[in-house]
């Protein structure tokens, strides 16, 4: 049994269910993909529980392995983009931490190196543009633009830690990923 199959057997869930935002009624699904993938948050929770760290590491929402021999971390961001406050990280910093922690944990689990991740691992941030500036006044659209720029800074990890990093709206994710790999 492959390492991915082991993860699926313990932490498998549909990408659609992983993408759900239960903070709104009715629940909002960020994808229609019924492909069973690894609920990476659940895997990291069990992985960290065995190590008993003082704090559970942050993690990406899902890990997808494709027949192309590539892995994809997927992070869904449905809500309003957080404004950085004195005691709070902004979303770009939070997502960077999720990505790097997830990468280190999966490489440890697979007993692989960073070289392997450069060849096989990708990251997709999926966001809802309709909610990105919800509640923001139009004068704050520049703040939203800056946050998207900060998300784009994640691309600096391409070719160093990961093969490819993408930032997609829900529609782009459906057309560029789901339509190719989830049908």
C-alpha positions as CSV (number, residue, x, y, z in Angstrom):
1,X,0.0,0.0,0.0
2,X,1.4,3.4,-0.9
3,X,1.9,6.2,1.6
4,X,-0.9,8.2,0.0
5,X,-3.3,5.2,0.2
6,X,-2.5,5.0,3.9
7,X,-3.3,8.6,4.4
8,X,-6.6,8.2,2.4
9,X,-7.6,5.2,4.5
10,X,-7.2,7.2,7.7
11,X,-8.0,10.8,6.6
12,X,-9.9,10.5,3.3
13,X,-12.7,12.9,2.6
14,X,-14.1,14.5,-0.5
15,X,-12.5,17.7,-1.6
16,X,-16.0,19.2,-1.7
17,X,-16.6,18.4,2.0
18,X,-13.1,19.7,2.9
19,X,-13.9,23.0,1.2
20,X,-17.1,23.7,3.1
21,X,-17.6,26.9,5.0
22,X,-19.8,26.1,7.9
23,X,-19.7,29.6,9.3
24,X,-22.5,30.7,7.0
25,X,-26.0,29.3,6.4
26,X,-26.6,27.6,4.2
27,X,-23.2,26.0,4.1
28,X,-21.0,27.1,1.2
29,X,-18.9,24.7,-0.7
30,X,-15.9,26.2,-2.6
31,X,-15.8,23.3,-5.0
32,X,-18.0,20.6,-6.5
33,X,-15.2,18.0,-6.6
34,X,-16.2,14.7,-5.1
35,X,-12.8,13.2,-5.4
36,X,-11.6,11.6,-2.2
37,X,-8.4,13.3,-1.0
38,X,-6.5,13.6,2.3
39,X,-8.1,15.9,4.8
40,X,-4.7,17.4,5.7
41,X,-5.9,19.2,8.7
42,X,-7.0,15.9,10.2
43,X,-3.7,14.2,9.3
44,X,-1.7,17.0,10.9
45,X,-3.8,16.8,14.0
46,X,-3.2,13.1,14.4
47,X,0.5,13.5,13.5
48,X,1.0,16.3,16.0
49,X,-0.9,14.5,18.7
50,X,1.6,11.6,18.7
51,X,4.4,14.1,19.2
52,X,2.6,16.1,21.9
53,X,3.8,19.6,20.9
54,X,2.6,22.5,23.0
55,X,0.7,23.9,20.0
56,X,-0.6,22.1,17.0
57,X,1.0,23.2,13.8
58,X,-1.0,25.1,11.2
59,X,-1.8,23.1,8.1
60,X,-3.3,23.3,4.6
61,X,-6.9,22.0,4.1
62,X,-6.2,19.2,1.7
63,X,-3.6,17.1,0.0
64,X,-4.3,15.7,-3.4
65,X,-2.2,13.1,-5.3
66,X,-2.8,12.8,-9.0
67,X,-1.9,10.2,-11.6
68,X,0.6,12.7,-13.0
69,X,2.7,11.8,-9.9
70,X,2.2,15.3,-8.5
71,X,0.9,16.3,-5.0
72,X,-1.2,19.4,-4.5
73,X,-1.8,21.2,-1.2
74,X,-5.1,23.1,-1.4
75,X,-6.0,25.9,0.9
76,X,-9.6,27.3,0.8
77,X,-10.2,30.9,1.8
78,X,-13.9,31.8,1.6
79,X,-14.2,34.6,4.1
80,X,-13.3,38.3,4.2
81,X,-9.5,38.9,4.1
82,X,-8.3,39.7,7.6
83,X,-6.9,43.1,8.3
84,X,-3.7,42.8,10.3
85,X,-4.0,44.0,13.8
86,X,-1.5,44.4,16.6
87,X,-2.2,40.9,18.0
88,X,-3.0,39.1,14.8
89,X,-1.2,37.9,11.7
90,X,-2.6,38.8,8.3
91,X,-3.8,36.1,6.0
92,X,-0.7,35.9,3.9
93,X,1.5,35.2,6.9
94,X,-1.0,32.6,8.2
95,X,-1.1,30.8,4.8
96,X,2.7,30.9,4.5
97,X,2.9,29.2,7.9
98,X,0.3,26.6,6.9
99,X,2.2,25.9,3.7
100,X,5.6,25.5,5.2
101,X,4.4,23.5,8.2
102,X,2.4,21.2,5.9
103,X,5.4,20.7,3.6
104,X,7.8,19.8,6.5
105,X,5.3,17.4,8.0
106,X,4.5,15.5,4.8
107,X,8.2,15.3,3.9
108,X,8.9,13.8,7.3
109,X,6.0,11.4,6.9
110,X,7.2,10.4,3.4
111,X,10.8,10.4,4.5
112,X,11.7,12.6,1.5
113,X,13.8,15.7,1.0
114,X,13.2,19.2,-0.2
115,X,14.5,18.2,-3.6
116,X,11.6,15.8,-3.8
117,X,9.1,18.5,-2.9
118,X,10.6,20.8,-5.6
119,X,9.8,18.1,-8.2
120,X,6.5,16.8,-6.9
121,X,4.6,19.3,-4.7
122,X,2.3,22.2,-5.7
123,X,0.2,24.6,-3.7
124,X,-3.1,26.1,-4.7
125,X,-4.8,28.9,-2.7
126,X,-8.5,29.1,-3.7
127,X,-10.3,32.2,-2.6
128,X,-13.8,33.6,-3.0
129,X,-13.5,37.0,-4.7
130,X,-17.1,37.8,-3.8
131,X,-16.2,37.5,-0.1
132,X,-12.7,38.9,-0.1
133,X,-13.8,42.4,0.5
134,X,-17.2,41.8,2.1
135,X,-18.0,44.4,4.6
136,X,-15.2,46.6,3.3
137,X,-15.9,50.1,2.1
138,X,-14.8,50.9,-1.4
139,X,-12.0,53.2,-0.1
140,X,-10.5,50.0,1.4
141,X,-10.2,48.3,-2.0
142,X,-6.5,49.2,-1.9
143,X,-6.1,47.1,1.2
144,X,-7.6,44.1,-0.7
145,X,-5.3,44.7,-3.6
146,X,-2.3,44.8,-1.2
147,X,-3.4,41.5,0.5
148,X,-3.6,39.8,-2.9
149,X,-0.1,41.1,-3.6
150,X,1.0,39.6,-0.3
151,X,-0.6,36.3,-1.3
152,X,1.3,36.5,-4.6
153,X,4.6,36.7,-2.6
154,X,4.1,33.0,-1.8
155,X,5.3,32.4,-5.3
156,X,8.9,33.0,-4.0
157,X,8.8,29.4,-2.8
158,X,8.4,28.1,-6.3
159,X,11.5,26.2,-7.5
160,X,13.0,26.4,-4.0
161,X,10.5,24.3,-2.0
162,X,7.7,23.6,-4.4
163,X,7.2,22.9,-8.1
164,X,4.3,25.4,-8.6
165,X,2.2,27.8,-6.6
166,X,-1.2,29.1,-7.8
167,X,-3.6,31.6,-6.5
168,X,-7.1,30.9,-8.0
169,X,-10.6,32.2,-7.6
170,X,-13.2,29.6,-7.2
171,X,-14.1,29.8,-10.9
172,X,-10.4,29.4,-11.9
173,X,-10.0,26.4,-9.6
174,X,-13.0,24.7,-11.1
175,X,-11.9,25.3,-14.7
176,X,-8.1,24.7,-14.2
177,X,-8.1,21.9,-11.7
178,X,-11.5,20.3,-11.0
179,X,-12.5,20.0,-14.7
180,X,-9.2,18.2,-15.4
181,X,-8.7,16.0,-12.3
182,X,-12.1,15.5,-10.7
183,X,-14.3,14.3,-13.5
